[in-house]
Amino acid sequence: METKTDRELLELAAKACGVSGEYTPIKQVTAGSESLKFCAIRTKDGFLWNPLVDEGQLYKLARDYGMKIDFLNKLAFSPPDQSGAVKSVHWTNESDESFALVSLAARIGPLQRRFIY
């Protein structure tokens, strides 16, 4: 499977979810000399959309797509498509969970989206 950058994944997922806006890199300074790099899709009304870092947006995304999440085995499944096929993703550690779910939404695409943002 091809590895995508956060930006590529975020842009694909936004397109699949019907979220329109521009990719916006944001830098937040944290304590000491450490800095946290953050990006989002900024919509025309100024809303920052990034389910990679916002758990509320992440689980809304999973719910809206009808994903089934097996936290014990670290798997997420799409609902069956028109042909009955199911897509799935697996993650190995907690920090990969959001990447896996957003990746699955991007793979499912807009045709199976159950609700509109």
WOSULCOR-V232607 format. One line per field, one symbol per residue. ss: DSSP state (A for helix, B for strand, O for the rest). phi: phi as a letter, one per 40 degrees, with the letter a starting at -180 (. if undefined). A space follows every 10 residues. Layout:
ss = ???
phi = ???
This chain:
ss = OOOOOAAAAA AAAAAAAOOO OBBBBBBBBO OOOOBBBBBB BBOOOOOBBO OOOOAAAAAA AAAAOOOBBB OOOOBBBOOO OOOOOOOBBB OOOAAAAAAA AAAAAAAAOA AAOOOOO
phi = .ccbcdcccc cccccccgcb ibcbcbbbcb dgccbbcbba cccccgccba ccbbcccccc dccccgcbbb cccfbbbccc cccgcbcabb bbadccdccc ccccccccgc cbccbbc
